[in-house]
């Protein structure tokens, strides 16, 4: 095996990464992303697909264990906890996203990493370093697989297996060779197809549950001597060969150790698919600047990148709250009528006549400039025809939550508190304690339950 082989270089980096090599600003960002994920996981409490996965995972046992199953306030095995927490943190559509890879890292990194750190009694510093490793690997694999991959495959389900394996493998203290084996076993289990959106199926929660638990299993198997394909990423019959037409192996090792992809990750402001956010921000800006009301809108054109059309286009008549979060018309309808597209707005108003009226007047149109900038930049552009005959335009270059327009630490904490309260996942006092525990992780000798 050649040292220049990109998969092994990535495995070497992952296996040897420690917290002293990570800038303090990146560690702080990781703490905030963990809190953001924690709130998202609690917001999944009671969601039917989450409860179904929780019943399955916990029926498999054990009845108790060291790893925290957040929505059930009980312990179980790391595998069960990773599966349930990954499912629950991806249902409210509030977990983070990395633009360039079109990948949601938190749900498939923190779920298995926290569970394994609790089970093994690892330090908070090891948990943070392992989480950074998971982000760096998953994001780079997503970038490597490219735009053609995302057209059919849900990158969080596919690259997510590698991200989970990296985080867990670091906590297991795998050698570079063992880490490469873990990547091989994770990659051969990569899965997740967008077809579920056409009929509002529950698969999106299974994508993250599977990625987290499969990546965890891959790492544990590697620790036991189980081997995996070393060229699982760029081999003749590897991931790129089967799942991409524009794979770029150079992305796997791009500035490892100097470019911290975790710092490029965006928070989600609206409780909807990220592809709707740029247009939502642009419409909100336009309505505020022009003092428009929903009744003033005759038509809205959202000027979008191709991936938005690929993912959102099949959702022409949403049948569930979750499916409505993948409807550009519904999201812009909520923005026009309520000025927000948050959890409460979706739950209470997604089928309101006023929202559906605006929805019927929304179209998506491919924009060459927006598409050329994607995925590095997610530009929001809308054109609005008003009932009095005007045509108005707005553009947002960085949606709320992007690194250049990010949430402050106070805003992240406020968001986490709201997410925890959404379905009574945790009280404010409990969440304040969670915030303190996450921010103290670097000096924590042994990771225990965060909800205590």
Order of alpha helices (4+ residues) and beta strands (2+ residues): alpha-alpha-alpha-beta-beta-alpha-alpha-alpha-alpha-alpha-alpha-alpha-alpha-beta-alpha-alpha-alpha-alpha-alpha-beta-alpha-beta-beta-alpha-alpha
